[in-house]
Amino acid sequence: MHQDLSVGSKLEHFEITGRLGSGGAGAVFRARNLNDGKEYALKTLTSETAINEEIHKRFVREISVAQKLKHENVVAYDYCGFDENVLYYTMELVPWGSLGDVLAKKKKLPWQDAVECGIDICRGLEHLHESKIVHRDLKPANIFLSDDGRLKLGDFGLARDLDSMQLTVEGFTVGTAKYLAPEQAMAKPVDGRTDLYALGCLMFEMLTGRPPFISENQSSQALIFRDMMGKHVKQKPPLVSEFVSDCPPKLVNLVDQLLEKKADDRPSSAASVADTLESILNPTENPSSETAQGGEDSVQEAKSLTSRLVEGGTAERKSNKAAILIALTVLIVGAVILAIMQSQK
């Protein structure tokens, strides 16, 4: 019988020290390795879903995918265990939350920050695709901010290993539908360009504060899901420039290309997208320089990006606050001058 975990629970040599979050099937805890004192994120199924055979298989598949991946822009796998009838695995702790948390607060990002995010995401996708893995669930909630300053891809519950059997389309959520490629919506074969379509949706959202497609049908989740699928398959997406005016034309065109209905019309690889984003961010630099390849300068740049992402408020809100402070300062100074003048009469 599966047990629900709480602070103080122990699984083999791990002790639960806190709860980080939960999704439709699994729960993620903060855990300490009792052997060396290091902290990790520990993921397991909830008691309600552990008995579901399909979800259980997906969890096992997620572990097998995580074991294959090792890259600075992918959440690192650590250990898999089974104790007290609980199947679990541990991974790198990413304590700064997700890109979804950032967008929930800020709504949108300056285009420079969005481009930097896109570069990190592409580098992670490049590793997945080289490992013959298609993420298939790329969305803000599955992109994490780490201590080393990088964005890291995680949550491989719907990932497809091209060397193994294909997953069914069962279990897709309405939220995920905002980022699904047309071929995925129609249950057709997928490859790395499927993730690039999702990246286009994500870039669009980071730049404009909304996904490229929004359902007008709010009567039920099933109808919303179907409506969204239809838009991804048939409707031409709007341009980023229809919502924001300060994006470089090259970035607007790249996002539009990522959102092409046919996979053959999208960029050929995550690496090529990353190089294009590098050229947009640093138009006078050589994309093959040490910075583009992940040298020390790029690490420092990524750290400053993480700092900017976790700061509260958008640039517009900060500008408004600055304007308010200036106005208050003027009023206070005016009041002081008026008081001095009155006292001299």
C-alpha positions in Angstrom: 0.0 0.0 0.0 1.4 3.4 -1.0 1.9 5.8 1.8 1.6 9.6 1.7 4.9 11.2 2.6 5.3 14.1 5.0 8.2 16.0 6.7 10.2 13.5 8.7 9.4 10.5 6.5 12.3 8.4 5.4 12.9 6.4 2.2 16.1 4.4 2.4 18.8 7.0 3.1 16.7 10.1 2.3 14.7 12.1 4.8 11.8 14.4 3.7 12.4 18.0 4.8 9.7 19.8 2.9 7.2 19.7 0.1 8.1 21.5 -3.2 4.9 20.9 -5.2 2.7 18.5 -6.9 1.2 17.8 -10.3 -1.6 15.6 -11.8 0.2 12.4 -10.8 3.3 13.0 -8.8 4.5 14.9 -5.8 7.9 16.5 -5.3 9.6 16.9 -2.0 12.7 18.4 -0.6 14.9 15.6 0.8 18.2 15.3 2.6 20.7 12.4 1.9 21.4 11.1 5.4 24.8 9.8 4.2 26.3 13.1 3.1 23.8 15.8 4.1 23.2 17.0 0.5 19.7 18.1 -0.4 17.8 16.9 -3.5 14.4 17.0 -5.0 12.6 13.7 -4.5 9.7 12.8 -6.8 7.2 10.0 -6.3 3.6 9.2 -7.2 0.7 10.3 -5.0 -1.3 7.5 -3.3 -4.2 8.2 -5.6 -2.3 7.7 -8.8 0.2 5.0 -7.7 -2.4 2.3 -8.4 -3.0 3.6 -12.0 -1.1 1.3 -14.3 -0.7 3.8 -17.1 0.6 6.5 -14.8 2.9 4.1 -13.1 4.4 3.1 -16.5 4.8 6.7 -17.4 6.7 7.4 -14.1 9.0 4.5 -14.8 9.6 5.8 -18.3 10.3 9.3 -16.8 13.0 7.8 -14.6 14.6 5.9 -17.6 14.7 9.1 -19.7 16.2 11.1 -16.8 18.9 8.5 -16.4 20.0 9.1 -20.0 20.5 12.8 -19.7 23.5 14.8 -18.4 23.7 18.4 -19.4 24.0 21.8 -17.6 20.6 22.9 -19.0 18.8 19.7 -17.9 17.8 18.9 -14.3 20.3 16.3 -13.2 19.1 12.8 -12.2 20.6 11.4 -9.0 19.2 8.1 -7.7 16.2 5.8 -8.0 14.8 3.6 -5.2 11.9 1.6 -3.9 11.1 1.6 -0.2 7.9 1.1 1.8 6.2 0.2 -1.5 7.1 3.7 -2.7 8.9 4.1 -6.1 10.8 7.3 -6.2 13.7 9.1 -7.7 15.9 12.0 -6.7 17.3 14.8 -8.8 19.1 18.1 -8.6 17.4 20.6 -6.4 16.3 23.7 -8.3 15.2 26.0 -5.5 14.3 29.2 -7.5 11.0 27.8 -8.9 10.0 27.6 -12.6 9.7 29.9 -15.5 5.9 29.4 -15.0 6.3 31.0 -11.6 8.1 33.9 -13.2 5.5 34.5 -15.9 2.7 34.2 -13.4 4.2 37.3 -11.6 5.7 39.3 -14.5 3.3 38.2 -17.3 6.0 39.0 -19.9 9.7 39.6 -20.2 11.9 42.2 -21.9 12.9 40.7 -25.3 16.6 40.4 -24.2 15.6 38.3 -21.2 13.3 36.2 -23.3 16.1 35.6 -25.8 18.5 34.5 -23.1 15.9 32.1 -21.7 15.4 30.7 -25.2 19.2 30.1 -25.6 19.3 28.0 -22.4 16.2 26.1 -23.4 17.6 25.4 -26.8 20.9 24.1 -25.4 18.9 21.7 -23.2 16.7 20.6 -26.1 19.8 20.1 -28.2 21.1 17.5 -25.7 17.7 15.8 -25.5 17.4 15.5 -29.3 21.0 14.2 -29.6 20.0 11.6 -27.0 17.0 10.7 -29.2 14.6 12.2 -26.6 11.6 14.4 -27.6 10.3 16.3 -24.5 6.7 16.7 -25.8 5.7 18.7 -22.7 7.8 21.9 -23.0 6.0 24.6 -21.1 6.9 27.2 -18.5 6.1 25.0 -15.5 8.7 22.4 -16.7 11.6 24.9 -17.1 13.4 25.5 -13.8 15.8 28.2 -12.4 18.8 26.7 -10.8 21.4 27.8 -8.3 24.1 27.9 -11.0 22.2 30.6 -12.8 20.9 28.5 -15.7 17.5 27.5 -16.9 17.1 23.7 -16.9 14.6 21.4 -18.5 12.8 19.0 -16.3 9.7 16.8 -15.9 10.0 14.1 -18.5 6.7 12.4 -17.8 5.5 12.7 -21.4 8.9 12.5 -23.0 9.3 10.1 -25.9 12.4 8.0 -26.2 12.7 7.4 -30.0 14.6 4.2 -29.2 11.6 2.7 -27.4 7.8 2.4 -27.7 5.7 5.4 -28.4 3.5 6.8 -25.7 -0.2 7.1 -26.2 -1.8 10.6 -26.2 -3.8 9.8 -23.1 -3.2 12.1 -20.1 -2.6 15.4 -22.0 -3.9 18.3 -20.0 -5.7 21.4 -21.1 -2.8 23.5 -19.9 -0.4 21.5 -22.0 -2.6 22.1 -25.1 -1.3 25.7 -25.3 2.1 24.4 -26.4 1.3 21.3 -28.5 2.5 21.1 -32.1 0.0 20.3 -34.9 1.5 16.9 -35.5 1.3 16.1 -31.8 -2.3 17.3 -31.6 -3.2 14.9 -34.5 -1.2 12.0 -32.9 1.2 11.9 -35.8 4.9 11.0 -35.6 7.0 13.5 -33.6 10.7 14.5 -33.6 12.8 17.4 -32.2 10.9 19.9 -34.3 7.8 19.2 -32.3 9.7 20.6 -29.3 10.7 23.6 -31.4 7.0 24.4 -32.0 6.4 24.4 -28.3 9.5 26.7 -27.9 7.8 29.1 -30.4 4.7 29.1 -28.2 6.8 29.7 -25.2 8.8 32.5 -26.8 5.6 34.1 -28.0 4.3 34.0 -24.4 7.5 35.4 -22.8 7.5 38.3 -25.3 3.8 39.2 -25.3 2.3 37.9 -22.0 0.0 35.5 -23.7 0.2 32.3 -25.8 -0.3 32.5 -29.5 -3.7 30.9 -29.3 -6.4 31.4 -26.7 -9.7 29.5 -26.6 -12.9 31.6 -26.7 -14.9 28.5 -25.6 -14.9 28.4 -21.8 -17.9 26.0 -21.3 -15.8 22.9 -20.4 -12.3 21.7 -20.3 -13.0 19.1 -23.1 -14.3 21.8 -25.4 -11.4 24.2 -24.6 -9.0 21.4 -25.3 -10.6 20.6 -28.7 -10.8 24.3 -29.6 -7.1 24.8 -28.9 -6.2 21.7 -30.9 -8.1 23.1 -33.8 -6.3 26.4 -33.6 -2.9 24.8 -33.5 -3.7 22.6 -36.6 -5.5 25.2 -38.7 -5.3 28.8 -37.5 -2.4 31.1 -38.5 -0.7 32.4 -35.4 -0.4 36.2 -34.9 2.9 37.9 -35.1 4.7 39.0 -31.9 4.9 42.5 -33.4 1.1 42.7 -33.2 1.4 42.9 -29.4 4.8 44.5 -28.7 6.7 47.0 -30.7 10.3 46.8 -29.5 11.2 43.2 -30.6 13.9 43.0 -33.3 12.4 42.0 -36.7 14.7 39.0 -36.8 13.3 37.7 -33.5 9.7 38.3 -34.7 10.5 36.2 -37.8 12.2 33.4 -35.8 9.1 33.0 -33.6 6.9 32.9 -36.6 9.1 30.3 -38.2 9.0 28.2 -35.0 5.2 28.2 -35.2 4.9 26.9 -38.7 2.3 24.2 -39.1 4.5 21.8 -41.0 7.6 20.5 -39.2 9.7 20.8 -42.4 9.1 24.6 -42.5 10.5 25.1 -39.0 14.2 25.4 -38.1 16.0 22.1 -38.5 17.5 21.9 -35.0 17.6 23.4 -31.5 21.3 24.2 -32.1 20.4 26.4 -35.1 17.8 28.2 -33.1 20.2 28.8 -30.3 22.8 30.3 -32.8 20.1 32.6 -34.3 19.1 33.8 -30.8 22.8 34.4 -29.9 23.1 36.5 -33.1 20.0 38.5 -32.1 21.3 39.1 -28.6 24.9 39.9 -29.6 24.8 40.9 -33.3 28.5 41.9 -33.4 29.8 38.8 -31.8 30.8 35.4 -33.3 28.3 32.7 -32.3 31.1 30.2 -32.1 33.0 32.3 -29.4 33.6 31.1 -25.9 30.6 33.0 -24.7 28.3 31.2 -27.1 29.8 27.9 -26.2 29.2 28.2 -22.5 32.4 29.8 -21.2 32.8 31.6 -17.9 31.3 34.8 -19.3 28.1 33.1 -20.3 27.8 31.6 -16.8 28.0 35.0 -15.3 25.5 36.3 -17.9 23.1 33.5 -17.0 23.4 34.3 -13.3 22.4 37.9 -13.9 19.5 36.5 -16.0 18.3 34.4 -13.1 18.6 37.3 -10.8 16.4 39.4 -13.1 13.9 36.7 -13.5 13.3 36.2 -9.7 13.0 39.9 -9.1 9.4 41.0 -8.7 7.6 43.2 -11.2 7.8 43.9 -14.9 9.9 46.7 -16.3 6.7 48.7 -16.8 5.7 48.3 -13.2 9.2 49.4 -12.1 9.0 52.4 -14.3 5.6 53.3 -12.8 7.1 52.9 -9.3 10.0 55.2 -10.2 7.5 57.8 -11.6 5.5 57.6 -8.4 8.7 58.1 -6.2 9.7 61.1 -8.3 6.2 62.6 -8.0 6.3 62.1 -4.2 9.7 63.6 -3.9 8.6 66.7 -5.8 5.5 67.0 -3.6 7.6 66.7 -0.4 10.2 69.2 -1.6 7.4 71.6 -2.6 5.8 71.2 0.8 9.0 71.9 2.6 9.7 75.1 0.4 6.1 76.3 1.1 6.5 75.8 4.8 9.8 77.7 4.8 8.2 80.6 2.8 5.3 80.8 5.2 7.6 80.8 8.2 9.5 83.8 6.8 6.4 85.9 6.4 
